[in-house]
């Protein structure tokens, strides 16, 4: 996987989350792993289409999702609900949109799909054809794992 396709997603995730929450986001060590990837309980998936194909997954626990949604919506949300789902999907959409816009500005022909959110314990995201770059992002609300798997067609 080409790193010039990965960095815009990582940079976008950090910037969007910092802007949306008014807090600092810290990047952890990047890891390259093979499928499948076990999720933390809440996974918003965005498809990547065009000259490259793949996916971006924002993965976090339900507790972290509630805390992020509370901050972004300016109200206390103690239980996972539709507002949390909507907020996390919008966050993933903003990250994917900003990253793809950066790549398009560099001359690539790409687009993204609308986000799809999955919740539940012991879920796995699997695609044997793609290696996945995993970047842990530490927020004031808890860890968010950014999973990026892209290949050029």
C-alpha positions in Angstrom: 0.0 0.0 0.0 1.4 3.4 -1.0 1.9 5.7 2.0 0.9 8.7 0.0 -2.7 7.3 0.1 -2.5 6.6 3.9 -1.1 9.9 5.2 -4.0 12.1 4.1 -6.4 9.9 6.1 -4.3 10.0 9.2 -3.8 13.8 8.9 -7.5 14.4 8.2 -8.5 12.2 11.2 -6.3 14.2 13.6 -7.3 17.6 12.2 -11.1 16.9 12.0 -11.3 15.4 15.5 -9.3 18.3 17.0 -11.5 20.8 15.2 -14.7 19.0 16.1 -13.8 18.6 19.8 -11.5 21.5 20.6 -9.0 18.9 22.1 -5.6 17.5 21.1 -5.4 14.1 19.4 -2.2 12.1 19.7 -1.0 9.5 17.1 0.3 6.2 18.2 2.6 3.9 16.3 1.5 2.7 12.9 1.1 -1.0 12.3 0.6 -3.0 9.2 -1.7 -6.0 9.8 -3.4 -8.7 7.7 -7.1 -9.3 7.9 -9.2 -9.8 9.9 -9.3 -6.9 12.2 -11.3 -7.2 15.4 -13.3 -4.0 16.2 -13.8 -2.3 19.6 -17.6 -2.3 19.3 -18.4 0.7 17.0 -17.1 0.8 13.5 -17.9 3.4 10.9 -16.8 2.2 7.4 -16.3 4.4 4.4 -15.5 2.9 1.0 -12.9 4.3 -1.3 -13.6 4.2 -5.0 -11.9 5.4 -8.2 -8.3 4.8 -9.3 -7.8 3.1 -6.0 -10.2 1.0 -4.0 -10.4 0.1 -0.3 -11.9 1.3 2.9 -11.3 3.5 5.9 -12.7 2.4 9.3 -13.0 4.5 12.4 -13.2 2.0 15.2 -14.0 2.9 18.9 -15.7 1.6 21.9 -19.4 2.5 22.6 -18.1 4.4 25.7 -15.7 6.5 23.6 -18.4 7.0 21.0 -20.8 8.4 23.6 -18.1 10.7 25.0 -17.1 12.0 21.6 -20.8 12.5 20.6 -21.4 14.3 23.9 -18.6 16.8 23.2 -19.5 17.3 19.5 -23.2 17.8 20.3 -22.8 19.9 23.4 -24.9 17.7 25.6 -24.4 14.7 27.9 -25.0 11.4 26.2 -24.6 8.5 28.6 -26.1 5.7 26.5 -25.4 4.7 23.0 -28.3 5.9 20.7 -29.2 7.2 17.3 -27.6 10.5 17.9 -24.3 8.8 18.7 -24.6 6.7 15.5 -25.3 9.8 13.5 -22.4 11.8 15.1 -19.8 9.0 14.6 -20.9 8.5 11.0 -20.6 12.2 10.3 -17.2 12.3 11.9 -16.0 9.5 9.7 -17.6 11.2 6.6 -15.7 14.4 7.4 -12.4 12.5 7.8 -12.9 10.5 4.6 -14.1 13.6 2.7 -11.1 15.7 3.7 -8.6 13.0 2.9 -10.1 12.3 -0.5 -10.3 16.0 -1.3 -6.6 16.2 -0.5 -5.8 13.3 -2.8 -8.0 14.7 -5.6 -6.1 18.0 -5.2 -2.9 16.0 -5.8 -4.3 14.7 -9.1 -5.9 11.4 -8.0 -9.4 10.4 -9.2 -11.2 9.2 -6.1 -14.5 9.2 -4.3 -16.0 7.9 -1.1 -19.2 6.0 -0.2 -21.5 7.2 2.5 -20.5 5.8 5.9 -22.0 2.6 7.3 -21.9 2.0 11.0 -21.7 -1.4 12.6 -22.0 -2.1 16.4 -21.5 -5.2 18.4 -19.0 -7.2 20.3 -16.5 -9.6 18.6 -17.0 -8.2 15.1 -14.3 -8.6 12.5 -13.6 -6.6 9.3 -12.0 -8.8 6.8 -10.7 -8.5 3.3 -7.9 -10.9 2.4 -6.9 -8.9 -0.7 -5.9 -5.9 1.3 -3.3 -5.2 4.0 -4.5 -2.7 6.6 -2.6 0.1 8.2 -3.8 0.7 11.7 -3.1 4.0 13.4 -4.2 4.4 17.0 -5.4 7.9 17.9 -5.5 8.8 21.5 -8.2 11.3 22.4 -9.4 12.8 25.7 -12.5 10.6 25.2 -10.7 7.3 24.7 -8.8 5.5 21.9 -9.9 5.7 18.3 -8.4 3.2 15.9 -8.1 4.4 12.3 -7.9 1.4 9.9 -6.9 2.2 6.2 -6.8 -0.4 3.5 -6.3 0.9 -0.1 -4.8 -0.5 -3.2 -4.4 1.0 -6.6 -6.4 -0.7 -9.3 
